[in-house]
Amino acid sequence: MADRGALEAAAAAGVINPEQVGPLHDFLSSRAAGVRAAPGGEEDLRFIRNFHDVFLAIGIALFAIGLAIGIGTFAADAGDVRSGTSLAGVLCAGAAVVMWVLGELFARRRRLFLPAIAIVCSLTIFAIIAAALIYAGVLLGREFETQPNWSSIPPELRNGILISAAFGIVAPLAFYARFRLPFSLGLAGGGFAAFVVVAALIWNAEQTLALLPALYLGLGLLLFAAGVGFDARDPERNTRFSDNGFWLHFAAAPFLLNGAFGLIGQAFGGDSLEALSPSGGLLAAGVQGDAVLQAAATLLVVVALGLVSLLINRRVLIVSALLTTGVAIGILMNSVGLGAGALAASTLTVLGAFVLILGAGWHAVRRALLAWVKPNGAWARIFPPEAPAAA
């Protein structure tokens, strides 16, 4: 059976179309197995194959940074501020076009995923900056009556902010439509969530800040549901749909965590701004004396997140929660009066043991939790069952 790397090489050489890689791999896999096997449960990182990909990605990142510095230096010598701003915006738009051309070479023709990730990130940043600078160049010289708060921002400036933020969605979506890079779909999902937050802040900053954790949680659940939708189309984790789901879960995780932990922080009397950081409210609680209860509540959220991760077979949600989990464990350890060295050692030991135990028992725990799921049933698409244990 031809492995996926060989099929991707064939696509890069023009033997087959890039769109045929996934279906052909699935067909050959089923032919070799003879029967439809249960998923192995491992999340293959198909966006990196060898160090050559890393080498190219570093080169693209350095090239993009060099372009940005060159644009800033050149625009600074343009004369007046308005001309320099407009020129910088146009040059950033040109840099975005350069990134698109690189995408044609590395993403479409050669199917090199890690370099393509560097390209779409650079493209998106250049597109956002270009939109902001071009719009600012048009508005410079006009007089606006402003006050130092969100509610008094003139409509022209609000529109500029929204247009710039919208390019955080448009640019990666266009890249996905052209090159079918799964990462770009996750980037677009994160851009959508950021756009909603920005739009809400512009609409009513005070109320949005008060409801920010709930907004984060709602956006995270929306991205999570989109990821589950793609996973359901590929429960065996073999095609691009699974990769799309992975990156959408990756984008959903920080919003879910910020939302859940922000709500916990507010429940313990924390300020709404603490919801901007997943561990901010927890650390503040340590100062206020509610540390132990809040840390315990945080760990309950992590346990629930771990259960969901096991059910849908996605480890990325747990990895995103490690930082806050470590903070919570540290606060609980500190409550017993450990010194600094012992506190650090015990926190890292407990956190490491948690990851090792969960990783080592991942398949066994999933097998026990999902014994009720029929391999060919409808629920198997959302909760893919484990293969039976080897005798």
C-alpha positions as CSV (number, residue, x, y, z in Angstrom):
1,M,0.0,0.0,0.0
2,A,1.3,3.5,-0.9
3,D,1.7,5.7,2.2
4,R,0.3,9.2,2.3
5,G,3.8,10.7,1.9
6,A,4.3,8.8,-1.4
7,L,0.9,10.0,-2.6
8,E,1.7,13.6,-1.7
9,A,5.0,13.3,-3.6
10,A,3.1,12.0,-6.6
11,A,0.8,15.0,-6.4
12,A,3.7,17.3,-6.2
13,A,5.2,15.7,-9.3
14,G,1.9,16.2,-11.2
15,V,1.1,12.4,-11.5
16,I,-2.2,12.9,-9.6
17,N,-4.2,15.9,-8.6
18,P,-3.7,17.1,-5.0
19,E,-7.4,16.6,-4.3
20,Q,-7.0,12.9,-5.0
21,V,-4.5,12.2,-2.3
22,G,-7.0,11.8,0.6
23,P,-9.6,9.6,-1.3
24,L,-6.8,7.5,-2.9
25,H,-5.1,6.9,0.4
26,D,-8.5,5.9,2.0
27,F,-9.1,3.5,-0.9
28,L,-5.7,1.8,-0.7
29,S,-6.0,1.6,3.1
30,S,-9.3,-0.2,2.9
31,R,-8.0,-2.5,0.2
32,A,-4.9,-3.5,2.2
33,A,-6.9,-4.0,5.4
34,G,-9.6,-6.0,3.7
35,V,-12.1,-4.7,6.3
36,R,-12.9,-1.3,7.7
37,A,-10.6,-1.1,10.7
38,A,-11.4,0.9,13.8
39,P,-9.3,4.0,14.2
40,G,-5.9,3.8,15.9
41,G,-6.6,6.9,17.8
42,E,-3.3,8.7,17.0
43,E,-3.4,12.3,15.8
44,D,-0.8,12.2,13.1
45,L,0.9,15.6,12.5
46,R,0.7,15.6,8.7
47,F,1.8,19.2,8.5
48,I,5.5,18.3,9.0
49,R,7.3,15.5,7.3
50,N,11.1,16.3,7.6
51,F,13.5,19.0,8.6
52,H,13.5,20.3,5.1
53,D,9.9,21.6,5.8
54,V,11.2,23.3,9.0
55,F,14.1,24.8,7.0
56,L,11.8,26.3,4.4
57,A,9.3,27.5,7.0
58,I,12.1,29.4,8.8
59,G,13.2,30.9,5.5
60,I,9.7,32.1,4.7
61,A,9.3,33.6,8.2
62,L,12.6,35.4,7.9
63,F,11.7,36.7,4.4
64,A,8.4,38.0,5.7
65,I,10.0,39.8,8.6
66,G,12.6,41.3,6.3
67,L,9.8,42.5,4.0
68,A,8.0,44.1,6.9
69,I,11.1,45.9,8.2
70,G,11.9,47.1,4.7
71,I,8.4,48.4,4.1
72,G,8.5,50.3,7.4
73,T,11.9,51.8,6.6
74,F,11.0,52.8,3.1
75,A,7.6,54.3,4.1
76,A,9.2,56.3,6.9
77,D,11.2,58.3,4.3
78,A,8.2,59.1,2.2
79,G,7.8,62.6,3.6
80,D,4.5,63.5,5.3
81,V,2.7,61.0,7.5
82,R,-0.3,60.5,5.2
83,S,1.8,59.6,2.2
84,G,4.0,57.3,4.3
85,T,0.9,55.6,5.8
86,S,-0.7,55.0,2.4
87,L,2.6,53.9,0.8
88,A,3.2,51.4,3.7
89,G,-0.4,50.0,3.2
90,V,0.1,49.6,-0.6
91,L,3.5,47.9,0.0
92,C,2.0,45.6,2.6
93,A,-0.7,44.6,0.1
94,G,2.1,43.9,-2.4
95,A,3.8,41.7,0.2
96,A,0.6,39.8,0.7
97,V,0.5,39.2,-3.1
98,V,4.1,37.9,-2.8
99,M,3.0,35.5,-0.1
100,W,0.2,34.3,-2.3
101,V,2.7,33.6,-5.1
102,L,4.8,31.6,-2.7
103,G,1.6,29.7,-1.8
104,E,1.2,28.7,-5.4
105,L,4.7,27.3,-5.3
106,F,4.9,25.6,-1.9
107,A,1.2,24.9,-1.1
108,R,-0.3,24.1,-4.4
109,R,2.5,22.6,-6.5
110,R,4.8,21.0,-3.9
111,R,2.2,20.4,-1.1
112,L,4.6,21.4,1.7
113,F,2.3,22.0,4.6
114,L,4.6,23.6,7.2
115,P,6.0,26.2,4.8
116,A,2.4,26.8,3.7
117,I,1.4,27.5,7.3
118,A,4.2,30.1,7.5
119,I,2.9,31.6,4.3
120,V,-0.7,31.9,5.3
121,C,0.2,33.4,8.6
122,S,2.4,36.0,6.9
123,L,-0.3,36.6,4.2
124,T,-3.0,37.2,6.8
125,I,-0.8,39.6,8.9
126,F,0.2,41.6,5.8
127,A,-3.5,41.7,4.6
128,I,-4.7,43.0,8.0
129,I,-2.0,45.7,8.2
130,A,-2.5,46.7,4.6
131,A,-6.2,47.3,5.1
132,A,-5.6,49.2,8.3
133,L,-2.9,51.4,6.8
134,I,-4.7,52.1,3.5
135,Y,-7.8,53.1,5.4
136,A,-5.9,55.2,7.8
137,G,-4.1,56.9,5.0
138,V,-7.5,57.9,3.5
139,L,-8.7,59.3,6.9
140,L,-5.6,61.1,7.9
141,G,-6.0,64.9,7.8
142,R,-9.7,64.7,8.7
143,E,-10.8,66.1,12.1
144,F,-12.8,63.9,14.4
145,E,-14.3,64.7,17.8
146,T,-13.1,61.8,20.0
147,Q,-13.0,61.0,23.6
148,P,-10.7,58.4,25.3
149,N,-13.2,55.6,25.3
150,W,-14.7,53.0,22.9
151,S,-18.2,54.4,22.9
152,S,-17.1,57.7,21.3
153,I,-15.1,56.3,18.4
154,P,-16.3,58.0,15.2
155,P,-18.1,55.7,12.7
156,E,-15.3,56.1,10.2
157,L,-12.7,54.8,12.6
158,R,-15.0,52.0,13.7
159,N,-15.5,50.9,10.1
160,G,-11.7,50.9,9.6
161,I,-11.2,48.7,12.6
162,L,-13.9,46.2,11.5
163,I,-12.6,46.2,7.9
164,S,-9.1,45.4,9.1
165,A,-10.3,42.7,11.5
166,A,-12.4,41.2,8.6
167,F,-9.3,40.5,6.7
168,G,-8.3,38.1,9.5
169,I,-11.2,35.9,8.1
170,V,-11.1,36.7,4.4
171,A,-7.4,36.1,3.8
172,P,-7.1,32.6,5.4
173,L,-10.5,31.6,3.9
174,A,-9.3,32.6,0.4
175,F,-6.1,30.7,1.0
176,Y,-8.1,27.6,2.0
177,A,-10.4,27.9,-1.0
178,R,-7.4,27.9,-3.3
179,F,-4.9,25.6,-1.6
180,R,-7.1,23.5,0.8
181,L,-4.6,23.9,3.6
182,P,-6.4,22.7,6.8
183,F,-4.5,25.1,9.1
184,S,-5.9,28.1,7.2
185,L,-9.4,27.0,8.1
186,G,-8.5,27.0,11.8
187,L,-6.9,30.4,11.3
188,A,-10.0,31.7,9.7
189,G,-12.1,30.3,12.6
190,G,-9.9,32.1,15.1
191,G,-10.1,35.3,13.0
192,F,-13.9,35.0,13.0
193,A,-13.9,34.7,16.8
194,A,-11.6,37.7,17.1
195,F,-13.8,39.7,14.7
196,V,-16.8,39.1,16.9
197,V,-15.0,40.2,20.0
198,V,-13.7,43.4,18.3
199,A,-17.2,44.1,16.9
200,A,-18.8,43.6,20.4
201,L,-16.2,45.9,22.0
202,I,-16.9,48.6,19.5
203,W,-20.6,48.2,19.9
204,N,-20.6,48.4,23.7
205,A,-17.3,48.1,25.4
206,E,-18.5,48.2,29.0
207,Q,-21.1,45.5,28.6
208,T,-18.9,43.4,26.4
209,L,-16.1,43.4,29.0
210,A,-18.6,42.3,31.7
211,L,-19.8,39.4,29.4
212,L,-16.5,38.7,27.9
213,P,-16.0,35.2,29.5
214,A,-19.5,34.1,28.3
215,L,-18.7,35.5,24.8
216,Y,-15.4,33.6,24.8
217,L,-17.1,30.4,25.8
218,G,-19.9,30.8,23.2
219,L,-17.3,31.3,20.4
220,G,-15.2,28.4,21.6
221,L,-18.3,26.1,21.6
222,L,-19.1,27.3,18.1
223,L,-15.6,26.5,16.8
224,F,-15.6,23.2,18.7
225,A,-18.9,22.2,17.1
226,A,-17.5,23.0,13.7
227,G,-14.4,20.8,14.5
228,V,-16.7,18.0,15.6
229,G,-18.6,18.4,12.3
230,F,-15.5,17.8,10.3
231,D,-14.4,14.9,12.6
232,A,-17.8,13.3,12.0
233,R,-17.1,13.2,8.3
234,D,-13.9,11.3,8.9
235,P,-14.0,9.3,12.1
236,E,-11.0,7.3,11.1
237,R,-8.8,10.4,10.9
238,N,-7.4,9.7,7.5
239,T,-8.4,12.6,5.3
240,R,-8.3,16.4,5.1
241,F,-11.6,16.6,7.0
242,S,-9.9,15.3,10.1
243,D,-7.1,17.8,9.7
244,N,-9.7,20.6,9.4
245,G,-11.3,19.4,12.6
246,F,-7.9,19.3,14.4
247,W,-7.1,22.9,13.6
248,L,-10.7,24.1,14.5
249,H,-10.3,22.4,17.8
250,F,-6.9,24.1,18.2
251,A,-8.6,27.4,17.6
252,A,-11.5,26.6,19.9
253,A,-9.3,25.6,22.9
254,P,-8.1,29.0,24.0
255,F,-11.6,30.5,23.7
256,L,-13.1,27.6,25.7
257,L,-10.5,27.9,28.4
258,N,-10.6,31.7,28.6
259,G,-14.4,31.5,28.8
260,A,-14.7,28.8,31.4
261,F,-11.9,30.1,33.6
262,G,-13.1,33.7,33.2
263,L,-16.6,32.7,34.5
264,I,-15.0,30.9,37.4
265,G,-13.0,34.1,38.2
266,Q,-16.1,36.2,38.1
267,A,-17.9,33.7,40.3
268,F,-15.2,34.3,42.9
269,G,-15.5,38.0,42.7
270,G,-12.8,38.7,40.1
271,D,-12.7,41.7,37.8
272,S,-14.1,41.2,34.3
273,L,-10.7,42.2,32.8
274,E,-9.1,39.1,34.4
275,A,-11.1,37.0,31.8
276,L,-8.6,38.2,29.2
277,S,-6.1,35.7,30.5
278,P,-6.9,32.0,31.2
279,S,-4.8,32.1,34.4
280,G,-5.3,35.8,35.3
281,G,-8.3,35.3,37.5
282,L,-6.8,32.3,39.1
283,L,-3.6,34.2,40.1
284,A,-5.7,37.1,41.3
285,A,-7.7,34.8,43.5
286,G,-4.5,33.7,45.1
287,V,-4.0,37.2,46.3
288,Q,-7.6,37.6,47.4
289,G,-7.7,34.4,49.4
290,D,-10.1,32.4,47.3
291,A,-7.2,30.5,45.7
292,V,-8.0,27.0,47.0
293,L,-11.6,26.9,46.0
294,Q,-11.0,28.6,42.7
295,A,-8.2,26.2,41.9
296,A,-10.4,23.2,42.7
297,A,-13.1,24.6,40.5
298,T,-10.5,25.1,37.7
299,L,-9.3,21.5,38.0
300,L,-12.9,20.3,37.7
301,V,-13.2,22.2,34.4
302,V,-9.9,20.6,33.3
303,V,-11.3,17.1,34.2
304,A,-14.4,17.8,32.2
305,L,-12.3,19.0,29.3
306,G,-10.2,15.8,29.6
307,L,-13.4,13.7,29.5
308,V,-14.6,15.4,26.3
309,S,-11.1,15.0,24.8
310,L,-11.2,11.3,25.5
311,L,-14.7,10.9,24.0
312,I,-13.9,12.7,20.8
313,N,-10.3,11.5,20.7
314,R,-8.6,14.9,20.5
315,R,-5.6,15.6,22.7
316,V,-5.2,19.2,21.6
317,L,-7.8,20.4,24.1
318,I,-5.9,18.9,27.0
319,V,-2.6,20.3,25.8
320,S,-4.1,23.8,25.7
321,A,-5.1,23.5,29.4
322,L,-1.7,22.5,30.7
323,L,-0.6,26.0,31.7
324,T,-3.7,26.8,33.7
325,T,-3.7,23.3,35.2
326,G,-0.2,23.8,36.4
327,V,-1.2,27.1,38.0
328,A,-4.2,25.5,39.7
329,I,-2.1,22.6,41.0
330,G,0.6,25.0,42.3
331,I,-2.0,27.0,44.3
332,L,-3.4,23.8,45.8
333,M,0.1,22.7,46.7
334,N,0.9,26.1,48.2
335,S,-2.1,25.8,50.5
336,V,-0.2,23.1,52.4
337,G,2.7,25.4,53.1
338,L,5.4,24.1,50.8
339,G,8.6,26.1,50.2
340,A,9.4,27.5,46.8
341,G,11.6,24.7,45.6
342,A,9.3,21.9,46.9
343,L,6.3,23.8,45.4
344,A,7.8,23.9,42.0
345,A,9.0,20.3,42.1
346,S,5.7,19.0,43.4
347,T,3.6,21.0,40.9
348,L,5.7,19.9,37.9
349,T,5.8,16.3,39.1
350,V,2.0,16.1,39.6
351,L,1.4,17.8,36.2
352,G,3.8,15.5,34.4
353,A,2.3,12.4,36.1
354,F,-1.1,13.6,35.0
355,V,0.0,13.8,31.4
356,L,1.8,10.5,31.5
357,I,-1.0,8.6,33.1
358,L,-3.6,10.1,30.7
359,G,-1.3,9.4,27.7
360,A,-0.4,5.8,28.8
361,G,-4.0,4.9,29.5
362,W,-5.6,6.9,26.7
363,H,-6.7,3.9,24.6
364,A,-7.8,1.8,27.6
365,V,-9.9,4.5,29.1
366,R,-11.5,5.3,25.8
367,R,-12.3,1.6,25.3
368,A,-14.0,1.5,28.6
369,L,-15.9,4.8,28.1
370,L,-17.1,4.0,24.6
371,A,-18.0,0.3,25.0
372,W,-21.6,1.3,24.3
373,V,-20.8,2.8,20.9
374,K,-21.4,0.5,17.9
375,P,-18.5,0.8,15.4
376,N,-20.9,1.4,12.5
377,G,-23.5,3.4,14.4
378,A,-24.2,7.1,14.1
379,W,-22.5,7.9,17.4
380,A,-19.3,6.4,16.2
381,R,-18.8,9.4,13.9
382,I,-18.7,11.7,16.8
383,F,-17.2,9.4,19.4
384,P,-14.9,7.0,17.3
385,P,-14.6,3.8,19.3
386,E,-11.2,2.1,20.0
387,A,-10.2,-1.1,18.3
388,P,-10.5,-4.2,20.6
389,A,-7.5,-4.9,22.8
390,A,-5.0,-7.3,21.3
391,A,-5.1,-10.8,22.8
